[in-house]
Amino acid sequence: MSLQNVDLMKSLYEAFGRGDVPTVLGAMDPAIVWNEAEGSPYADKNPYVGPNAILAGVFARLGGEWDGFAVALEEVHDAGDVVVATGRYGGAYKKTGKKNHAQFAHVWKLRGGKVVSFQQYTDTLQVTKAVSGWAAPPGSRRPCWQSRRAPCR
């Protein structure tokens, strides 16, 4: 069943990329539990339970708030009834014009050919910066742990 799960998840990413949300929702168990990454602006209603909650609380918000929102799938990892997908998000937040190119890992659990749970892991700081429009002030320095100079003083 695990290769079928991998193929299913690849097809769902393709469907999402085409804007075929009904196909994505149709692959979900009626009691699916969906969790956005902690710290994400979309984690405010975690957990989302059921396809309608995901449609209203996640998909509709992403579609309404981002220009060119995209999920670029890079790898899919088979773990039996668990599938892990990695990739990057794309798009620009409409209100700020700031772009997002955050990495993600998605952990999907499947049972009987249906998705029963989803957990997102992503760079929530990058998402928050795009949403808030935050940018470092001109001439500001990066924190020492982000600098190539060592050690921190």
C-alpha positions in Angstrom: 0.0 0.0 0.0 2.9 2.4 0.6 3.7 3.0 -3.1 0.1 3.6 -3.7 0.2 6.2 -0.9 3.2 7.9 -2.5 1.5 8.0 -5.9 -1.7 9.4 -4.3 0.2 12.1 -2.6 2.1 13.1 -5.7 -1.2 13.2 -7.6 -2.7 15.5 -4.9 0.2 17.9 -5.1 -0.3 18.0 -8.9 -4.0 18.6 -8.5 -3.4 21.4 -6.0 -0.9 23.0 -8.5 -3.6 22.9 -11.1 -6.1 24.5 -8.7 -8.2 21.3 -8.6 -9.1 21.7 -4.9 -12.2 19.4 -5.1 -9.8 16.5 -6.0 -7.6 17.3 -3.0 -10.5 17.6 -0.6 -12.0 14.4 -2.0 -8.9 12.4 -1.0 -9.4 13.4 2.6 -11.2 11.3 5.2 -14.3 13.1 6.6 -12.6 13.3 10.0 -9.1 14.4 8.8 -7.1 16.3 11.4 -5.0 19.1 9.8 -2.4 21.1 11.7 -0.5 24.1 10.3 3.0 24.7 11.7 3.1 26.3 15.2 3.8 30.0 14.8 2.1 30.2 11.4 -0.6 32.8 10.8 -2.8 29.9 9.6 -2.3 27.9 12.9 -4.8 30.1 14.6 -7.6 27.5 14.3 -5.5 24.3 14.7 -6.5 21.6 14.5 -8.7 21.9 11.5 -11.1 18.9 11.5 -12.7 17.8 8.2 -12.3 18.9 4.6 -14.7 21.9 4.9 -12.7 23.4 7.8 -9.5 23.0 5.8 -11.1 24.6 2.8 -12.4 27.6 4.7 -9.6 28.0 7.2 -6.5 27.3 5.1 -7.1 26.9 1.3 -9.5 29.9 0.9 -7.3 32.1 3.0 -4.2 31.2 1.1 -5.9 31.8 -2.2 -7.3 35.1 -1.1 -4.2 36.5 0.6 -1.4 35.4 -1.7 -0.5 36.2 -5.3 0.8 33.1 -7.1 0.7 30.9 -4.0 2.4 27.7 -5.0 3.7 24.5 -3.5 6.8 23.2 -5.3 7.3 19.6 -4.4 10.9 18.3 -4.3 10.8 14.9 -2.7 8.3 12.4 -1.4 9.4 9.8 1.2 7.6 6.5 1.7 7.1 5.4 5.3 4.2 3.0 4.8 1.0 4.6 6.1 3.0 7.8 6.5 4.2 9.9 3.6 6.7 12.8 4.1 6.9 15.4 1.4 9.5 18.2 1.2 9.6 21.3 -1.0 9.2 25.0 -1.0 6.4 27.5 -1.0 6.1 30.4 -3.4 4.1 33.5 -3.8 3.8 37.1 -2.6 1.5 38.3 0.2 -1.0 40.6 -1.5 -1.1 43.3 1.3 2.7 43.7 1.5 4.0 42.4 -1.8 6.6 40.4 0.1 7.6 37.1 -1.3 7.8 33.8 0.5 10.2 31.0 -0.5 10.1 28.9 2.7 11.1 25.3 2.8 8.5 22.8 4.1 8.1 19.3 5.3 4.6 17.8 5.2 3.8 14.7 7.2 0.7 12.9 5.9 -1.0 9.8 7.4 -3.2 7.7 5.3 -5.6 4.9 6.0 -7.7 3.0 3.4 -6.6 5.2 0.6 -7.7 8.4 2.4 -5.7 11.1 4.1 -6.5 11.1 7.8 -4.0 13.6 9.1 -1.6 16.3 8.0 1.2 18.1 9.9 3.1 21.1 8.4 6.6 22.1 9.3 7.9 25.3 7.7 9.9 28.4 8.3 7.2 30.4 10.0 9.4 33.4 10.5 9.8 33.8 6.7 6.0 33.5 6.3 5.4 36.0 9.1 7.9 38.5 7.6 6.0 38.3 4.3 2.6 38.8 5.9 3.8 41.6 8.2 6.0 43.3 5.6 8.9 43.3 8.0 12.3 44.1 6.5 15.6 44.8 8.3 16.3 48.5 8.6 18.9 49.8 6.1 22.4 49.3 7.5 21.3 46.9 10.2 23.6 43.9 10.9 22.6 40.3 11.0 22.7 38.7 14.4 26.0 37.1 15.1 24.7 33.5 14.8 23.6 34.4 11.2 27.0 35.9 10.4 29.9 34.2 8.8 32.1 35.9 11.4 32.7 34.0 14.6 32.6 34.0 17.5 29.6 36.0 18.8 30.6 38.8 21.1 
